[in-house]
Amino acid sequence: MDIARYSIKNPVNIWLLVIVLLIGGTLGLSNIGRLEDPAFTIKQVQVVTQFPGASAQKVEREVTEQLEIALQQMPQLKQLTSISKPGLSEITVEVKPNFDSNELPQIWDELRKRLRDVTSILPSGSHAPTVYDDFGDVYGMYYALSAPEFSPQELREFARIIRRDLLITEGVAKVQVSGVQQEQLVAYINPYQLSGLGISFPEITALLGENLKPFNGGRIQLEGRSLRLIVENPLDQIEEIYNLTIVVPGTNQSFKIRDIAELKFEPLDIQPTLIRYQGNEAITLAVSALNDVNIVEVGKRVNAKVADLLNELPAGITLTPIYDQANIVDESVKGFINNLIMSVIVVTLTLMVFMGWRSGVVVGSVLLITVMGTVLIMWLMGLQLQRISLGAMVIAMGMLVDNAIVVAEGMMLRMKQGKKALEAASFIVKRTQWPLLGATVIGIAAFSGIGLSDDATGEFLYSLFAVVLISLMLSWVLAITVVPLFGKYFYKVEQQSDTQSGHSAFYRGYIALLHSALKLRWITVAVLFAITFIAYASFGLVKQGFFPPSNAPIFFVHYWGPQGQDIRETTKKVADTEKMLLHFDEIKSVTSFVGRGADRFTLTYAPQQPNESYGFFLVRTHQRDEIDGVIQQLTKLMPDIDLNADFYTERMQFGPGGGAKLAARFSGPDSEVLRQLAREAENIMLNDGKIRDIRHDWREKGLVLNTHYDSVNAGIAAVSRNDFAQTIQYASTGLELGRLQDGDYSYAITAKVASSGQSETEAIENSLVWSSSQRKYIPFRQVSTGLKLENEETQIHRRDRVRTITVLADPGFDETAGKAFARIKPQIEAMQLPAGYSLEWGGEYESSRDAQKALGTGLPAGFLVMLLISIVLFGRVRQPLIIWLVVPMAAVGVVTGLLVTDMPFGFMSLLGFLSLFGMLIKNAIVLLEEIDLQIKEGSVPNEAILSASASRLRPVALAAITTILGMAPLLSDAFFADMSVTIMGGLAFATLLTLIAVPVFYSIFYRLSYRKVKVN
């Protein structure tokens, strides 16, 4: 089919296509979903099982092991990791990456079924496992609510009101409230008075349980109506509890609760978590949006609702964004759109300079239509505007004009020779449409490794492949339809007998250089192979990386006090650290979390699980560039706050693979041997001198006070373990007797020993234990052999059911993780491991290896497509062989660019390197096809190589220049910087390869000598 002729003969249809793409693109741009980063599914759930009173070893053996055996039988399972703590089992289940998000609910249902089946064999006293499948929910709008002049109860009520109204805001999915100060109703009871009356705690518990629940009074019929009978709820619940009467069993003696107890509302002694913002107590509200919505619009509605609520609530309340994804996305998308516009302008101006204003308008117009059409198709496909998809447009910018340049250039030259627009367009489109299609598919196939990668990194970067696929295919369609029509409007027919006469000095210089290379072809080939060998040999000098730190001016500080430290002591240390942080002029705000990490406010942040000795600081600076300097100062100052603690800093990360950059995992059966191996690895890292923040995840052993239940004497006195345990709770943190419901808040009713001036250990030793059988109290010392301090494991980590300890660290400030890893890897691998123990590497090395492995699974198919197309297009072997000989040489420009700019070769650089293959092959195909066509049309082979190369000089050079200039705006973006350098440096040299190396190899393969050929 003569597509160009159809386009020129039917302009209405082509204009209809143009209008649809432009209007549709404009409509899509205003309605398309917007995100900060592309979503990738966290294919994990947490299974949490409580086993109160059990040691970590007992939890591991009797709960964690049983659950892991059941879960390991799931065929979808990729990995099991678990932490067994005193009284608690935490198992993280990760499924294989090939399951997408739509399949996960069914997998989690199967997981729950397996857990239900195994619950019956769990030990007595353990709770049923709880599955948290919203583990990966992201709360992108994160606020701190503080009101220094109001009480914690009032602050809690304000949070409740705000949460209620935010939940009904359009586009909001969830609102998570954290940091609410938990309260309890404490009953202070004198144990000796209780003993004298002969009343036990189980009897008080039963009394409260019977009187604090809602009562159903039944119903009666009155004059044909049904009336529900109610028992009126008391107006004052405390007074109601005070007036409850208890009768001493076996007697007619009775008394009221007020006679034996004093009731007080008090904060919970051990708060689950405490949050502070800018030095004040705070509550966080974490807001998540529905899927596939425009987060910017949702953010505007949420902020408007917040402003209305603050006007209605009392003065003195502040609700400050800790992390406002909507605002970040808005600024990010605007910035990228500006980069996109700048790229279009730069590309268009470049074309005008080198091809004339007419070609600049033609190709620039087609570029704009391609971009708008790409946005339209993205919108229809459900793709969103975010960092990766917008970056992909900029990356594809130079490649988008390749097809249009080839057609426009050919049409313009034919018309200069006196051919009419219809004939010129028809000739050039027929001549190039299939080579251009093949080259376009090859360019797309170069990115196919991303599209076919089934891990989190592939999912994160999928939109890069999708946008390149859409935009390049659309560019080919528009090049063979719209360019001929626009060329007809703008190009003029000229009568120029010798098209070469107007060639510039640049052309003549190129031909002279090419002729010299062809005359000295073996020297040229030797030089090419030599510099290629040097480039690959120099690759070891290039810094290695994975994903760079985020653009956000945010970093984290992790505080780890001694294992077993009370949360109240941790709170004091966190407050001291917070004061020090706020003294830095570079720091804008500090949000502190005690006892656990923040809510997951971005996909790349993994919250730390609850631990009383842990503190987390989310620190925002004024500028991103200030972070490194602040971190280096903090590293020196923070240890002075708590000499017994560990402080670690962490940058926010782009993409998957956050956490410690260096990780060595030792696995084996014995905890003491594992700890010894960890100490040895830590010493190696310490002796390195540069590596910092060295620690391991088992932490120190914790201290416990063993109360030593004397089973013999207790048996004689008829005291059960439960009676014994209740006495210890009563004499220490308090014994829960029941719960009091007040609206949507539930208070624990806790019995505590009335103040007696004793220490906590003395209170335990002097306490009385209830004997259920004898119905009397027995002295504690009579049923205990005494109190004794002991140590125990507080965290037992397992990986796929094997105990595993992980040594964690980060590289020095002036080096990459790859460089530090290369130094310590041989030393740690040289350690002598006992039989039954193994070493495995984690951290950035593992994340990068897994991502590259997943990428590698898709690469063979992509390269096979590229190879097959290159063979099918020519129907011969020599031309594809020339192409694939030249492809590896692109590494010269890549290595040079990275070394000159001192950029690391990360995962994005790898993608850029692979995309170079597609660009280079595409240009080489067009050149080789032109050489073959000229020879077929009767040109002398020697002259055909020179003539075809000259005719391809401007399209190839312009494609390279426009791509390089189009990539320039991305140099300022941390995420795309190394990829930009890779493509810019690689493409600059790849252009030289196309214009010099391809003709030289062609002359060698076809045995064409230039020793006696003169340049015309």
Secondary structure as UniProt FT lines:
FT   HELIX           3..9
FT   HELIX           11..31
FT   STRAND          44..50
FT   TURN            52..53
FT   HELIX           56..59
FT   HELIX           60..64
FT   HELIX           65..71
FT   TURN            72..73
FT   TURN            75..76
FT   STRAND          77..85
FT   TURN            86..87
FT   STRAND          88..95
FT   TURN            97..98
FT   TURN            101..103
FT   HELIX           104..119
FT   TURN            120..121
FT   TURN            124..125
FT   STRAND          130..132
FT   TURN            133..136
FT   STRAND          141..146
FT   TURN            148..149
FT   HELIX           152..167
FT   TURN            170..171
FT   STRAND          172..178
FT   STRAND          183..189
FT   HELIX           191..197
FT   HELIX           201..211
FT   STRAND          216..222
FT   TURN            223..224
FT   STRAND          225..230
FT   HELIX           237..242
FT   STRAND          245..247
FT   TURN            249..250
FT   STRAND          254..256
FT   HELIX           257..260
FT   STRAND          261..267
FT   STRAND          274..277
FT   TURN            278..279
FT   STRAND          280..289
FT   TURN            291..292
FT   HELIX           295..312
FT   TURN            315..316
FT   STRAND          318..324
FT   HELIX           325..355
FT   HELIX           357..381
FT   HELIX           387..416
FT   TURN            417..418
FT   HELIX           421..445
FT   TURN            446..447
FT   HELIX           448..452
FT   HELIX           456..490
FT   TURN            499..502
FT   HELIX           505..519
FT   HELIX           521..537
FT   HELIX           538..541
FT   STRAND          554..560
FT   TURN            563..564
FT   HELIX           567..582
FT   TURN            585..586
FT   STRAND          587..594
FT   TURN            603..604
FT   TURN            612..613
FT   STRAND          614..621
FT   HELIX           624..626
FT   HELIX           627..637
FT   HELIX           638..640
FT   TURN            643..644
FT   STRAND          646..651
FT   STRAND          662..667
FT   HELIX           671..688
FT   STRAND          692..696
FT   TURN            697..698
FT   STRAND          702..706
FT   HELIX           711..716
FT   TURN            717..718
FT   HELIX           721..731
FT   TURN            732..733
FT   STRAND          735..742
FT   TURN            743..744
FT   STRAND          745..753
FT   HELIX           760..765
FT   STRAND          768..771
FT   TURN            772..775
FT   STRAND          776..779
FT   HELIX           780..783
FT   STRAND          788..792
FT   STRAND          796..799
FT   TURN            800..801
FT   STRAND          802..810
FT   TURN            813..814
FT   HELIX           817..829
FT   TURN            835..836
FT   STRAND          838..841
FT   HELIX           843..874
FT   HELIX           878..886
FT   HELIX           887..890
FT   HELIX           891..901
FT   HELIX           907..936
FT   TURN            937..938
FT   HELIX           941..967
FT   HELIX           968..972
FT   TURN            974..976
FT   HELIX           977..992
FT   HELIX           993..997
FT   HELIX           998..1005
FT   TURN            1006..1007
//
